[in-house]
Amino acid sequence: MTTQLSRQELAKRIASDIPEGSYVNLGIGAPTLVANDLPEDQEIILHTENGMLGMGEAPETARVDPDLVNAGKQPVTALAGASYFHHADSFGMMRGGHLDVCVLGAFQVAENGDLANWSTGALGAIPAVGGAMDLAIGAKHLYVMMDLLTKQGESKLVTTCSYPLTGLGCVSRVYTDFAVFDVTPNGFAVRELFGDNTVGELSELLTLELADETHAARA
């Protein structure tokens, strides 16, 4: 088996799945890379929870504005027509179901769509509590972007999350370096494979029963 996609390549793959006209939030960390690969000929409106609609890609060094940042304090650009508003209004958008897509990182995703992405529960670990809980239940579609395996080689796709939960049954799709997985009523289904990976090999590696929807995805 080969790990075929880098984070930049995976971000580009996710960007291709976001429908035109969508209002989208990109979570802190790797998901912010998606902003750099959105089609220029389509209108996709990026939201950041610290109070902005119409966020653009990361700026060149010479164009960095220290007052223009996303929720992760990374410099961003503003597209023509961008708007700024109070933090409370931003969370109202998130909680009110006004976002079409959210892309978040994760420590674990369970086969019923439960998400764990704010704490490993380890003694002394710093909990990353933020807007993820609001985004997870407020967005119409929640995509997760993550490595399939931990540094110890353990699967991040699990039967049941062992880490503290961010949201219940909220994940729609999981994009990993090995493959793309849909969350279905019957568990994980492989939507797209990367490199020479196979559904059988992934099922054995993860010790999970995986449905094969790769043919349906290509149809």
N, C-alpha and C positions, 0 to 999 in steps of 0.2 A: 504494500500500500504506500502511496505517496501523498504528502501534504502539498497540494498544488497551488493554493492561492495565498499571496501575501495579504496583509491587512489593507494595503492600498487597492489591490485587485478585488478583494472582497467588498470594499466600499463601493467600487465602481459597479460591481454586480448588484448590490442593494439599490444603488441609485437607478438602475435600469428598471426596477420593479415598482418605482413610485409613480403613480398615475399623474398626468398633467392636471393642474388645478388643485392639487392637494395642499392642505396646511399640515406642516410636518415639524416635529420636534426631534432634534438629534441629541442624544444623551452625552454626558461628559465622557471623554476618553476617545476610544477608537471610532464610535459612531459619528463624531464630528467630521471625520474624513469624507463622509458621504457628500457633504456640501461642495466639495471640490470637483465632483463628477456628475452633478445634475445636468441634464441636457440644456444647453443654452437657448435652444429654440422652443422650450416649453416653460410655462409659468408654474413653478412650484414654490410656494411661499413658506419660508422657514421661520419658525417661532423659537424664541429662547425665553426660558422661564423668568429671567431677570427683567423682562419687559420690552420685547421688540418683535415686530413682524417685518419680514422683508430682509432678513439677514443674508449676506452673500458669502462667498468663499473666503478663505484665509487671505489676508493682504500680503503683498510683498513687504519686505523689511522697511523700505522707504515710505510706505503708505500706512504704517501702523499708527492708529489713533489710540492712545492709552485710555481714553474714555469710552471706547467702543469695543466691548467685550461680550462674550457669551457667558452662559452660566458657569462654565469652567474657568473663567477669567482668561480665556484665550482671545487674542485680537481677532476681530472679524471685520467685514465690510458691510455697508448698507447699500442695498439696491435702490434704484429710483422708485419713489413711492413708499419707502419704508416708514414705519410708525413706531413711536415709543410711548410707553404707558406704565402705570403703576404696577408694582409687583403683585398686588392683590387682584388687579384686573387680569394679569397674566395667569394667575392660578385659577381665576374664574373661567377662563378659556379652557384650561386643562381639565378642570373638574366638571365643566358643563358639557363635555362631549363635542367640543368644537374643533378638535384636532383629528385629521383623517389618519395619520400615520405617526408613530413614534418609534425611534430606533434606540434601543438601550443595550448596554453590556450586561453580563450576568455571571454569577458564580455557578448557578445551577438552574436548569429548567426541567420540570417534571413532565411526564408524558400526558398529564391532564392539563398542561398549560400553566401550572403554578410557576411563579418566578421568585428567585432568591438572588438579589444583587446588591444588598446594602451592608451585609456583614457575614463573615464566616463563623461567627460565634466563638472564635478562638479567644482564649484568655489574653487580655491586653490589646486585642485588635481594636483599631479605631473605627467605629461605625460610620459609614458614609450615608447618613440619613439626609435626604434632600427631597427634591420634587418627584423622584422616581415612583413613589407610591401613588401620587396623584396622576402622573402620566400613565402608569400601568393600567389603572382602571378607567381613566378618562378618554384615552385615545381609541378610535374605532378599530384600528389595527395596530398591534404591537409586534414589531420585529426585533429579534435579539441578534446581536452581532458578537460573536465570541469564538475563541479557540475551542475546538471540540474536546480537547484533553487538558487536564491541569499539567503543571510542570512535573508532577509525580506520575503522570500517565493515566490518571483516573478520569473517567467520563464525566463531563459536565451535564450530559443528558442522563436523567435518572428516573427511576420508577416513582420515587417520592423524595422531595427535597429534604435534606438533613440540616440545611442552614435556615436561619430565620427568614420568613417569607416577606416579599415585597408586595405581591398581589396574588389573588387566587384565580386560576383558570383564565389568565389574561393574555397569554402569549399566542400569537397567530402563526408565526413562522420563525425558524432559527437558521441563521446564516453562519456557517462555520468554515474553517479552512479545508475540511474534507468534503463537505456536501451541504446542501440546503434541505432542511426538514420542515414539513408542515405538521402542526399539531392538529390531530383529528379526534373525533369521538372514540376512536379505537386505539389511540396512542400516536407515536411518531410515524410519519410516512416520509420516505426519501423522495424529494421532489427533483433534485438534480445532483449528480455526482461530479466530482472534480478529479482530473488525472485518471489513474487506472483503478481507482477505488471501486468496489462492488458493494451492493446491498448486503450480500452474505457476509463479506469480510467486516463491514461496519457493524452488523448485528452481533457477530462473534466478539468483536473488539469491545463493544459497549455492553455486552450481555443484556441486550434488549431485543424484543421482537419488533422488527421494522417492516412496515408495508412498503411495497415498491410502486411508487407513482411516477417514476421517471418517464415512462412511455406516455402517460396521460399529460404530463407537463409539456412534452414535445408536440403533442397533437394540436 
